[in-house]
Amino acid sequence: MPVVEIDRAALIANWRMLDLRNPGVRTGAAVKANGYGLGAAEVTAALWEAGCRDFFVAWAEEGAVLRDSLERLPANASTASAAPRIFVLQGLEPATVLLHLARNLTPVLSTPDDITIWREGLRAAASKTPAAVQLETGMNRLGLTSKDARLAADLAASGELELCLVMSHLASADEPTSQSAEQLERFRALAGLFPSVPRSLANSAGVFLGPDYAFDLTRPGIALYGGEAGPGSSEAIRAVARLTASVLQVRIAKAGEAVGYGAAARLDRDTRIATVGIGYADGYHRAASGAGVGMRQLRPGAEAILAGRRVPVLGRVSMDLTLLDVTALPDDAVQPGARAEFFGPDMPIDAVAQAAGTIAYELLTGLGPRVKRLWSRDDTFS
Ligand SMILES: *Cc1c(COP(=O)(O)O)cnc(C)c1O
């Protein structure tokens, strides 16, 4: 079966590295989508141990599950004063107001409706639980427009809306464009409407843009899990997840024969093929398919590590199986049972993502349910 080994020490080291870049600033963690596919409960427990107290999820339901697992941590994790905060990024659905209140989740209000729903919910529950607001600064995804931000600011100023965070999100922090600087300027101006409310702007790539972007709290995600976060970040980030699967069969196919579904091309030389038990149902994208070196090249496809060497994917990735061209390896180097690494410390996840026309985020969050998550307490990869 395919396995993803998760290096707990590397996850913690990445969080510490990000935290150290901005002394005096709180460093949170995006743990949405089941901790980027690796397991939100385990990720959160590890980061809580490292000192992280601010967690970001997309949905209230994710937040409620996370609260349950945080409450199962050692006693001091659940005491009110040290209670970790869980922010729910996607706004407020009326049906989830009570869930927010019951499980101590902080909604991130992004529309005037969100604000109305929240205030009505608080009134009905006679609660003063603070919320966060998100401001639109150039991404046009979620967030209050400047007009709505002014209305929210008036409510905050008159004590009718308790806020614990004002935030926005960077659209292209991982690319060398001027958009981040423009968003920073807009954020400064709009967040200024909420004096004394703590601020947050930076995702992983934002952390690497320097202290101007840090404000009071950063919200890294992908860099924690070993994905690149913009130019120059990869040296600082340790691989966290290693996806492996085992060789089921090794065979030699002759020049002229076809390989895999669709027989997209024919072998132009005798080729040693390793059949490996992983496929797109496990989250190893079909778009990682390659013609392989032994076939008339359609396009390169991804590579994997087998017997310590990089070997190309041959033909089409299927649901449960992927073929690797191991002709370049010594005769006996690959036997059934050997494990191939599809991404990890020896096969950068960003390189695999690029070959498949996607991003590391999608490879991690797309890991299939039958991929066993194997957590290590020690430094597996070093
Ligand atoms: C997902 C997300 C993050 C984390 O982003 P990364 O690029 O993974 O670091 C931060 N803030 C918001 C609003 C998000 O949706």
The ligand as a Tripos MOL2 file, in Angstrom:
@<TRIPOS>MOLECULE
LIG
   15    15     1     0     0
SMALL
NO_CHARGES

@<TRIPOS>ATOM
      1 C1         -4.6510   28.7770    3.2050 C.3       1 LIG1
      2 C2         -4.5060   30.1250    3.7830 C.ar      1 LIG1
      3 C3         -3.3100   30.5120    4.4200 C.ar      1 LIG1
      4 C4         -2.0480   29.6910    4.3430 C.3       1 LIG1
      5 O1         -1.4730   29.8740    3.0710 O.3       1 LIG1
      6 P1         -0.1140   29.1910    2.6060 P.3       1 LIG1
      7 O2          0.1250   29.7400    1.2570 O.co2     1 LIG1
      8 O3         -0.3590   27.7310    2.5980 O.co2     1 LIG1
      9 O4          0.9490   29.5650    3.5850 O.co2     1 LIG1
     10 C5         -3.2980   31.7350    5.0630 C.ar      1 LIG1
     11 N1         -4.3860   32.5530    5.0490 N.ar      1 LIG1
     12 C6         -5.5320   32.2220    4.4160 C.ar      1 LIG1
     13 C7         -6.6750   33.1660    4.4230 C.3       1 LIG1
     14 C8         -5.6270   31.0110    3.7590 C.ar      1 LIG1
     15 O5         -6.7610   30.7050    3.1050 O.3       1 LIG1
@<TRIPOS>BOND
     1     1     2 1
     2     2     3 ar
     3     2    14 ar
     4     3     4 1
     5     3    10 ar
     6     4     5 1
     7     5     6 1
     8     6     7 2
     9     6     8 1
    10     6     9 1
    11    10    11 ar
    12    11    12 ar
    13    12    13 1
    14    12    14 ar
    15    14    15 1
@<TRIPOS>SUBSTRUCTURE
     1 LIG1         1 GROUP 0 **** ****
